[in-house]
């Protein structure tokens, strides 16, 4: 303990010298090629032993460390990947976003027709863009605040990033993106994507070869590159972590901006995307101490849900239903997104599923790019809906806003 605090004191008194040396020799540390500054939250987090049971931060929010997995304190500090080997074998290629997506972006992909994938997500891109474009007041705060530690602290999370179709779209919108991906080939595609976008966009992207779940430790994976998911394997190559643990390691709460809508909550996370092939409930079970913190407001969230696949994470239907209800309680509006016949994979979440909803939810509140948004207002609809989805093996996207 004494040595830890001596180390912290040394860092505090020599932070400017450390930053100067870093800038001279070009040390690549923590933020993908950026040197630490005197206010580096991750540096402070790594060098401090918490004995009070909370990770205190300046604006009142804290991670209750008593609720974290013991393994969270034993694993190395989770940092984004930095410099990497460029693809010289032409395994990946530069793919621009399709027409109709604004702002435009690029991805590194091994798909020959990756634009087909983006075509099915046009409605999602529009919904996200509309919400983020409402945040000009937050953006102005970010530009002027003395607490700013980087050019972009309007943060978002891409959990299950695949090859970066959402990662680079979010970065192009001006958000700092923390992207998590478990497949090595997909992860390399993400890295290549930073080369194909402008430096301004690429510098907003932070990549982690980490699988988020409700477990901290090593795991394996199963499934294809495009639809891979975690699998229990104590000797596996993938680091699994709860988002709560990641928030502790990265001091996530301290890096969020004040909430723009004066709702009594003090911190704001503009957007979260979750697409983890059946592990969505496992991910949600691991966010109670961070995203569900009473001081945190999430602007909007998009999640793919497939109850039939929950067994991959040893989640029972009723447990998943309760977790989905808890997620809904964090937002003022919740929508089921149903696919019309013109949308790819329409049979995975057909328009007919609206029949199981009650009252006004049966009718779409909005239609765009071939999909329908049905507002869910009755909590019992979650039981009926998710039970029907499990029965027919449907995988649907849900959209939440505050």
C-alpha positions as CSV (number, residue, x, y, z in Angstrom):
1,X,0.0,0.0,0.0
2,X,2.8,2.4,1.0
3,X,4.6,1.8,-2.3
4,X,1.4,2.4,-4.3
5,X,0.8,5.8,-2.8
6,X,4.5,6.8,-3.2
7,X,4.2,5.9,-6.9
8,X,1.0,8.0,-7.2
9,X,2.7,10.9,-5.5
10,X,5.7,10.6,-7.8
11,X,3.3,10.6,-10.8
12,X,1.5,13.7,-9.6
13,X,4.6,15.7,-9.0
14,X,6.3,14.7,-12.2
15,X,3.3,14.5,-14.6
16,X,4.5,17.4,-16.8
17,X,8.0,15.9,-17.1
18,X,6.5,12.5,-18.0
19,X,4.2,14.1,-20.7
20,X,7.2,16.0,-22.1
21,X,9.4,12.9,-22.4
22,X,6.5,11.1,-24.0
23,X,6.0,13.8,-26.6
24,X,9.7,13.8,-27.4
25,X,10.3,10.1,-27.8
26,X,6.8,9.4,-29.3
27,X,5.8,6.9,-26.7
28,X,2.5,5.2,-27.6
29,X,0.5,4.9,-24.4
30,X,-3.1,4.3,-23.5
31,X,-5.1,6.4,-26.0
32,X,-3.9,5.0,-29.3
33,X,-0.8,7.0,-29.8
34,X,-1.6,9.9,-27.5
35,X,0.6,10.7,-24.6
36,X,-1.0,10.9,-21.1
37,X,-1.6,14.3,-19.7
38,X,-1.5,15.4,-16.0
39,X,-5.3,14.7,-15.8
40,X,-5.2,11.2,-17.3
41,X,-8.0,9.3,-15.6
42,X,-6.8,5.9,-16.5
43,X,-3.3,6.7,-15.0
44,X,-4.9,7.8,-11.8
45,X,-7.2,4.8,-11.8
46,X,-4.3,2.4,-12.3
47,X,-2.1,3.8,-9.6
48,X,-4.6,4.1,-6.8
49,X,-5.8,1.4,-4.5
50,X,-9.4,2.0,-3.4
51,X,-10.1,1.1,0.2
52,X,-13.3,3.0,0.8
53,X,-15.5,0.8,-1.3
54,X,-16.1,3.4,-4.0
55,X,-14.2,5.0,-6.8
56,X,-14.9,8.6,-6.0
57,X,-15.0,11.2,-8.8
58,X,-15.3,14.9,-8.8
59,X,-18.9,15.3,-9.7
60,X,-20.5,12.8,-7.3
61,X,-20.8,9.6,-9.3
62,X,-18.9,6.6,-8.2
63,X,-18.4,3.0,-9.0
64,X,-19.3,0.8,-5.9
65,X,-16.2,-1.4,-5.9
66,X,-17.8,-3.7,-3.4
67,X,-20.1,-4.9,-6.2
68,X,-17.3,-5.7,-8.7
69,X,-16.0,-9.2,-9.4
70,X,-12.8,-9.9,-7.4
71,X,-11.2,-10.7,-10.7
72,X,-11.7,-7.1,-11.9
73,X,-8.9,-6.1,-9.5
74,X,-6.5,-8.8,-10.7
75,X,-6.6,-8.3,-14.4
76,X,-4.3,-5.7,-16.1
77,X,-5.8,-2.3,-16.8
78,X,-8.0,-2.4,-19.9
79,X,-6.6,-0.1,-22.5
80,X,-7.5,0.5,-26.1
81,X,-5.3,-1.0,-28.8
82,X,-2.7,1.3,-30.2
83,X,-0.5,1.1,-33.3
84,X,-0.9,-2.1,-35.3
85,X,0.5,-3.9,-38.3
86,X,-1.1,-2.6,-41.5
87,X,-2.6,-5.1,-43.9
88,X,-0.1,-5.8,-46.7
89,X,-1.8,-9.0,-48.0
90,X,-5.0,-7.2,-49.2
91,X,-7.1,-9.2,-46.8
92,X,-9.2,-6.1,-46.1
93,X,-10.3,-3.3,-48.4
94,X,-11.7,0.2,-48.1
95,X,-15.5,0.3,-48.2
96,X,-17.3,3.7,-48.3
97,X,-20.7,4.0,-46.6
98,X,-23.7,3.7,-48.9
99,X,-25.7,6.5,-50.4
100,X,-28.2,8.0,-48.0
101,X,-26.0,7.7,-44.8
102,X,-25.0,11.0,-43.4
103,X,-22.3,11.8,-42.5
104,X,-20.4,9.5,-44.8
105,X,-17.7,7.2,-43.4
106,X,-15.5,4.3,-44.4
107,X,-14.8,0.9,-43.0
108,X,-12.1,-1.8,-43.5
109,X,-13.8,-5.0,-44.4
110,X,-13.3,-8.5,-45.8
111,X,-16.8,-8.5,-47.3
112,X,-17.0,-8.1,-51.0
113,X,-20.5,-6.6,-50.7
114,X,-20.4,-5.0,-47.3
115,X,-22.7,-2.2,-48.5
116,X,-25.5,-4.8,-48.5
117,X,-25.1,-5.0,-44.7
118,X,-25.3,-1.2,-44.3
119,X,-28.4,-1.1,-46.5
120,X,-30.4,-3.0,-43.8
121,X,-29.3,-0.5,-41.2
122,X,-30.4,2.7,-42.9
123,X,-33.2,3.3,-40.4
124,X,-30.9,2.8,-37.5
125,X,-28.4,5.2,-38.9
126,X,-31.1,7.8,-39.3
127,X,-32.5,7.3,-35.8
128,X,-29.1,7.6,-34.2
129,X,-28.2,10.7,-36.3
130,X,-31.4,12.5,-35.3
131,X,-30.7,11.9,-31.6
132,X,-27.0,12.9,-31.8
133,X,-27.8,16.0,-33.8
134,X,-29.9,17.3,-31.0
135,X,-26.8,17.5,-28.8
136,X,-25.3,20.7,-30.0
137,X,-25.5,22.2,-26.5
138,X,-23.4,19.3,-25.2
139,X,-21.0,19.7,-28.1
140,X,-20.6,23.4,-27.2
141,X,-20.0,22.5,-23.6
142,X,-17.3,20.0,-24.7
143,X,-15.5,22.7,-26.7
144,X,-15.4,25.2,-23.8
145,X,-15.2,23.2,-20.6
146,X,-12.0,23.4,-18.6
147,X,-12.5,19.8,-17.6
148,X,-12.0,18.6,-21.1
149,X,-9.1,16.2,-21.4
150,X,-9.4,15.4,-25.2
151,X,-10.9,16.8,-28.3
152,X,-13.9,14.5,-28.0
153,X,-15.5,13.6,-24.7
154,X,-19.1,13.2,-26.1
155,X,-18.8,9.4,-25.6
156,X,-20.6,6.4,-27.0
157,X,-20.2,2.6,-26.7
158,X,-20.3,0.1,-29.5
159,X,-20.6,-3.3,-27.9
160,X,-20.2,-6.0,-30.6
161,X,-18.6,-3.7,-33.1
162,X,-18.1,-6.3,-35.9
163,X,-16.1,-4.5,-38.6
164,X,-17.1,-1.0,-37.5
165,X,-20.2,-0.1,-39.5
166,X,-21.6,1.7,-36.5
167,X,-18.2,2.6,-34.9
168,X,-17.1,4.8,-37.7
169,X,-20.5,6.2,-38.3
170,X,-20.6,7.4,-34.7
171,X,-17.1,8.8,-34.9
172,X,-18.1,10.7,-38.1
173,X,-21.0,12.1,-36.1
174,X,-18.4,13.6,-33.7
175,X,-18.7,11.1,-30.9
176,X,-15.8,9.4,-29.1
177,X,-16.4,5.7,-29.6
178,X,-15.3,2.9,-27.3
179,X,-15.8,-0.2,-29.5
180,X,-15.6,-3.9,-28.2
181,X,-15.1,-6.9,-30.5
182,X,-14.2,-10.5,-29.8
183,X,-13.4,-11.8,-33.2
184,X,-9.8,-11.4,-34.3
185,X,-10.5,-11.0,-38.0
186,X,-13.2,-8.4,-37.3
187,X,-10.9,-6.6,-34.9
188,X,-8.2,-6.3,-37.5
189,X,-10.8,-4.9,-39.9
190,X,-11.7,-2.3,-37.2
191,X,-8.0,-1.4,-37.0
192,X,-7.7,-1.1,-40.8
193,X,-10.8,1.1,-40.8
194,X,-8.9,3.8,-38.8
195,X,-6.5,4.0,-41.9
196,X,-9.4,4.5,-44.3
197,X,-11.1,7.4,-42.5
198,X,-9.8,10.9,-41.9
199,X,-7.5,11.4,-38.9
200,X,-10.2,13.4,-37.2
201,X,-12.6,10.5,-37.4
202,X,-10.0,7.8,-36.6
203,X,-8.7,9.7,-33.5
204,X,-12.2,9.4,-32.0
205,X,-12.1,5.6,-32.1
206,X,-10.9,3.4,-29.2
207,X,-10.8,-0.3,-29.8
208,X,-10.8,-3.1,-27.3
209,X,-10.5,-6.9,-28.0
210,X,-12.8,-7.5,-25.1
211,X,-16.1,-9.3,-24.8
212,X,-18.5,-7.6,-22.5
213,X,-20.7,-9.9,-20.4
214,X,-21.6,-10.5,-16.7
215,X,-18.3,-12.3,-16.2
216,X,-14.7,-11.2,-15.7
217,X,-12.1,-13.7,-16.9
218,X,-10.9,-15.6,-19.9
219,X,-13.4,-17.1,-22.4
220,X,-13.5,-18.6,-25.8
221,X,-15.8,-18.0,-28.8
222,X,-18.0,-19.9,-31.1
223,X,-19.8,-19.2,-34.4
224,X,-18.8,-17.5,-37.6
225,X,-16.8,-14.2,-37.8
226,X,-20.0,-12.3,-38.5
227,X,-22.1,-14.0,-35.8
228,X,-19.6,-15.1,-33.2
229,X,-20.3,-15.2,-29.5
230,X,-18.6,-15.9,-26.2
231,X,-18.3,-19.4,-24.9
232,X,-17.2,-20.5,-21.4
233,X,-13.6,-21.5,-21.5
234,X,-11.3,-20.6,-18.6
235,X,-8.3,-21.1,-20.9
236,X,-9.8,-19.2,-23.8
237,X,-8.0,-16.3,-25.6
238,X,-10.6,-13.6,-25.1
239,X,-10.8,-11.3,-22.1
240,X,-14.4,-11.1,-20.9
241,X,-15.4,-8.2,-18.6
242,X,-18.5,-6.5,-17.2
243,X,-19.0,-3.0,-18.3
244,X,-19.0,-2.1,-14.6
245,X,-15.4,-3.4,-14.4
246,X,-14.4,-1.6,-17.6
247,X,-15.9,1.6,-16.1
248,X,-13.8,1.1,-13.0
249,X,-10.6,0.6,-15.1
250,X,-11.3,3.5,-17.4
251,X,-12.9,5.8,-14.9
252,X,-15.8,6.0,-17.3
253,X,-18.2,8.0,-15.1
254,X,-15.7,10.8,-14.5
255,X,-15.3,11.3,-18.2
256,X,-19.0,11.8,-19.0
257,X,-20.5,15.2,-19.5
258,X,-23.3,16.8,-17.5
259,X,-26.8,15.8,-18.6
260,X,-28.2,18.3,-21.1
261,X,-31.9,18.1,-20.1
262,X,-31.7,19.0,-16.4
263,X,-33.4,15.8,-15.4
264,X,-31.8,15.6,-11.9
265,X,-29.2,13.2,-13.2
266,X,-25.8,14.7,-13.6
267,X,-24.0,12.7,-16.2
268,X,-24.8,11.9,-19.8
269,X,-23.8,9.1,-22.2
270,X,-25.3,10.0,-25.6
271,X,-25.5,6.5,-27.2
272,X,-25.0,2.8,-26.7
273,X,-25.2,0.0,-29.2
274,X,-25.4,-3.7,-28.2
275,X,-25.2,-6.5,-30.8
276,X,-23.7,-9.6,-29.2
277,X,-25.5,-12.6,-30.7
278,X,-27.5,-13.8,-27.7
279,X,-25.3,-12.3,-24.9
280,X,-27.3,-9.1,-24.7
281,X,-28.8,-10.1,-21.3
282,X,-25.4,-11.1,-20.0
283,X,-24.1,-7.6,-21.1
284,X,-27.0,-5.9,-19.4
285,X,-26.5,-7.8,-16.2
286,X,-23.0,-6.3,-16.1
287,X,-24.0,-2.6,-16.4
288,X,-26.0,-2.1,-13.2
289,X,-23.2,-0.3,-11.4
290,X,-22.3,2.0,-14.3
291,X,-24.9,2.6,-17.0
292,X,-27.7,2.2,-14.5
293,X,-25.9,4.4,-12.0
294,X,-28.5,6.9,-10.5
295,X,-26.4,9.9,-11.7
296,X,-26.2,8.6,-15.3
297,X,-28.6,9.4,-18.2
298,X,-28.3,7.4,-21.5
299,X,-29.4,9.5,-24.4
300,X,-30.4,6.6,-26.7
301,X,-29.7,2.9,-27.0
302,X,-30.0,0.3,-29.8
303,X,-30.0,-3.4,-29.0
304,X,-30.5,-6.6,-31.0
305,X,-32.5,-9.1,-28.9
306,X,-32.9,-12.8,-29.7
307,X,-34.5,-14.7,-26.7
308,X,-33.9,-18.1,-28.4
309,X,-30.2,-17.5,-28.3
310,X,-30.1,-16.4,-24.6
311,X,-29.2,-20.0,-23.7
312,X,-25.7,-19.4,-25.1
313,X,-25.1,-17.3,-22.0
314,X,-27.1,-19.6,-19.7
315,X,-29.9,-17.1,-19.4
316,X,-33.5,-18.4,-18.9
317,X,-36.4,-16.7,-20.6
318,X,-37.9,-15.2,-17.4
319,X,-34.6,-13.8,-16.3
320,X,-34.1,-12.2,-19.7
321,X,-37.6,-10.7,-19.5
322,X,-36.9,-9.1,-16.2
323,X,-33.6,-7.7,-17.4
324,X,-35.4,-6.2,-20.5
325,X,-38.0,-4.6,-18.2
326,X,-35.1,-3.1,-16.1
327,X,-33.5,-1.7,-19.3
328,X,-36.8,-0.1,-20.3
329,X,-37.1,1.6,-16.9
330,X,-34.0,3.6,-17.7
331,X,-35.7,5.4,-20.6
332,X,-38.8,7.5,-21.3
333,X,-39.5,5.8,-24.6
334,X,-39.1,2.2,-25.9
335,X,-39.7,1.0,-29.4
336,X,-39.8,-2.4,-31.2
337,X,-38.4,-2.2,-34.7
338,X,-40.2,-4.5,-37.2
339,X,-38.9,-5.2,-40.7
340,X,-41.0,-4.8,-43.8
341,X,-40.5,-7.2,-46.7
342,X,-38.1,-4.8,-48.5
343,X,-35.6,-4.9,-45.7
344,X,-32.9,-7.6,-45.5
345,X,-33.6,-10.6,-43.2
346,X,-37.2,-9.4,-42.9
347,X,-38.3,-12.8,-41.7
348,X,-36.2,-12.5,-38.6
349,X,-38.5,-9.8,-37.2
350,X,-41.6,-9.5,-39.4
351,X,-44.4,-6.9,-39.3
352,X,-46.8,-9.6,-38.1
353,X,-45.1,-9.6,-34.7
354,X,-47.1,-6.5,-33.9
355,X,-50.1,-8.6,-33.4
356,X,-48.9,-9.7,-29.9
357,X,-48.7,-6.2,-28.7
358,X,-51.6,-4.5,-26.8
359,X,-53.6,-1.4,-27.5
360,X,-52.0,1.4,-29.6
361,X,-48.7,-0.5,-29.7
362,X,-50.2,-2.6,-32.5
363,X,-50.0,0.4,-34.8
364,X,-46.6,1.8,-35.8
365,X,-45.8,5.3,-34.5
366,X,-43.3,5.8,-37.3
367,X,-42.2,4.2,-40.5
368,X,-38.8,4.8,-42.3
369,X,-36.6,2.9,-44.7
370,X,-39.0,0.0,-44.7
371,X,-39.2,-0.6,-41.0
372,X,-41.9,0.2,-38.4
373,X,-41.4,1.6,-34.9
374,X,-43.9,0.4,-32.4
375,X,-43.9,2.1,-29.0
376,X,-44.1,-0.2,-26.1
377,X,-46.1,1.3,-23.2
378,X,-47.5,-1.7,-21.3
379,X,-44.9,-3.5,-19.2
380,X,-46.8,-6.7,-19.7
381,X,-46.1,-6.5,-23.4
382,X,-42.5,-7.4,-22.6
383,X,-43.7,-10.8,-21.4
384,X,-45.9,-11.5,-24.4
385,X,-43.5,-10.1,-26.9
386,X,-40.3,-11.8,-25.8
387,X,-42.2,-15.1,-25.2
388,X,-43.4,-15.0,-28.8
389,X,-40.0,-14.1,-30.1
390,X,-38.5,-17.0,-28.2
391,X,-41.1,-19.4,-29.6
392,X,-40.5,-18.4,-33.3
393,X,-36.8,-17.7,-33.0
394,X,-37.1,-14.0,-33.9
395,X,-34.2,-11.6,-33.5
396,X,-35.4,-8.0,-33.3
397,X,-33.9,-4.6,-32.7
398,X,-35.2,-2.3,-29.9
399,X,-34.7,1.5,-29.8
400,X,-34.7,3.4,-26.5
401,X,-34.6,7.2,-26.0
402,X,-34.6,9.7,-23.1
